[in-house]
Amino acid sequence: VSVEKMETILALPLVRDKYSDYYNDEADDLWLGNQGYQFRQPGNKQGKCPRISLVTQLGYDEETGEGEFEFYHFDMKKMANGQVGVVLYTQKDNGYDSNIHSVSPDNIKDYREAIRCFERLESRVFKRNDVYLSTKNDR
């Protein structure tokens, strides 16, 4: 996952137009199977760094209507050396106010899973963007 890949995905018209209302609980996420993707654009109103969040639904309780989720957040941040880099975080609770934790480099399981999810997004979002643009232009 690179800054360039994140910038390219965040700049897609599909992502900008339909899936970048990051702080709105009612906003649509881009779902690919059981994985949802949320996008926080550069220059957002909250002044936070650009982010691509990956949400995997692990389970759902029909009686309570509650779901169990796993979150990974790829943040583009200015590093100590002044360069912009990508930092991986995870989150165990649902909601924007929940605590996030950086994933340590030796946590191979979480890194592999997060990268697998990002690759899934990358392999499908460009095709979805093309479909979105063709239907938008047909109107």
C-alpha positions in Angstrom: 0.0 0.0 0.0 1.6 3.2 -1.1 0.7 6.9 -0.9 0.4 7.0 -4.7 -2.1 4.1 -4.7 -4.2 5.7 -2.0 -4.2 9.1 -3.7 -5.3 7.4 -7.0 -8.2 5.6 -5.3 -9.3 8.7 -3.3 -9.3 10.7 -6.5 -11.7 8.4 -8.4 -15.0 10.1 -9.2 -16.9 7.1 -7.9 -15.1 7.3 -4.5 -15.3 11.2 -4.3 -19.0 11.4 -5.4 -20.6 8.4 -3.6 -18.4 7.1 -0.8 -16.5 10.0 0.8 -19.0 11.2 3.4 -16.8 9.6 6.1 -18.4 11.1 9.3 -22.0 10.5 8.3 -23.4 7.3 9.9 -26.1 7.2 7.2 -23.6 7.5 4.3 -23.0 4.6 1.9 -19.9 2.4 2.1 -18.5 0.7 -0.9 -19.3 -3.0 -0.2 -17.4 -5.9 -1.9 -18.9 -9.0 -0.4 -18.6 -8.8 3.4 -16.1 -6.0 3.2 -17.0 -2.3 3.3 -14.7 0.5 2.4 -14.9 4.1 3.7 -12.9 7.0 2.4 -11.8 10.2 4.1 -10.7 12.7 1.6 -7.8 15.2 1.9 -9.0 18.6 3.1 -12.0 17.1 5.0 -14.0 19.4 7.3 -12.6 17.8 10.4 -9.0 18.5 9.3 -8.0 14.8 9.6 -5.5 13.0 7.4 -6.7 11.1 4.3 -7.8 7.6 5.1 -9.1 4.4 3.6 -10.9 2.3 6.1 -11.6 -1.4 5.6 -14.5 -2.9 7.5 -15.1 -6.6 7.5 -18.4 -8.0 8.9 -17.4 -11.0 11.0 -20.9 -11.9 12.3 -24.4 -10.7 12.8 -26.9 -11.4 15.6 -30.4 -11.6 14.1 -32.1 -11.1 17.5 -30.3 -7.9 18.6 -29.5 -6.6 15.1 -25.9 -6.1 16.2 -23.0 -6.9 14.0 -19.4 -7.8 14.8 -16.8 -6.0 12.7 -13.1 -5.8 12.2 -11.5 -2.5 11.1 -8.3 -1.5 9.4 -7.4 2.1 8.6 -4.7 3.2 6.2 -3.8 6.8 7.1 -1.6 9.0 5.0 0.5 10.9 7.5 3.5 13.1 7.6 6.3 11.1 9.1 9.2 12.2 11.4 11.5 12.6 8.3 9.0 15.0 6.7 7.8 12.6 4.0 4.2 11.4 3.7 3.8 7.7 4.4 1.0 5.2 5.0 0.4 4.0 8.6 -1.8 1.0 9.4 -4.2 1.1 12.4 -6.8 -1.4 13.7 -9.9 -0.8 15.7 -11.8 -3.3 17.8 -15.0 -1.3 18.5 -17.6 0.2 16.2 -18.0 3.9 15.8 -16.0 7.0 14.9 -15.1 7.7 18.6 -13.7 4.2 19.2 -10.0 3.9 20.0 -7.7 2.9 17.2 -4.4 1.3 17.7 -1.3 1.3 15.4 -0.4 -2.2 14.1 3.1 -3.0 15.0 5.4 -4.2 12.2 5.8 -7.6 13.8 2.0 -8.3 13.7 2.2 -10.2 10.5 -1.4 -11.6 10.8 -3.0 -8.1 10.8 -0.7 -6.8 8.1 -1.5 -9.7 5.8 -5.2 -9.4 6.3 -5.2 -5.6 5.8 -3.1 -5.8 2.7 -5.4 -8.6 1.3 -8.4 -6.4 1.9 -6.7 -3.4 0.2 -5.7 -5.5 -2.8 -9.4 -6.6 -3.1 -10.4 -3.0 -3.2 -7.7 -2.2 -5.7 -8.6 -5.1 -8.0 -12.3 -4.0 -8.2 -12.6 -0.2 -7.6 -11.3 0.9 -11.0 -13.8 -1.3 -12.9 -16.6 0.0 -10.7 -15.4 3.5 -11.4 -15.5 2.9 -15.1 -19.1 1.6 -14.9 -20.1 4.6 -12.7 -18.6 7.0 -15.3 -20.3 5.3 -18.2 -23.7 5.4 -16.5 -23.1 9.0 -15.4 -22.2 10.1 -18.9 -25.3 8.3 -20.4 -27.7 10.5 -18.5 
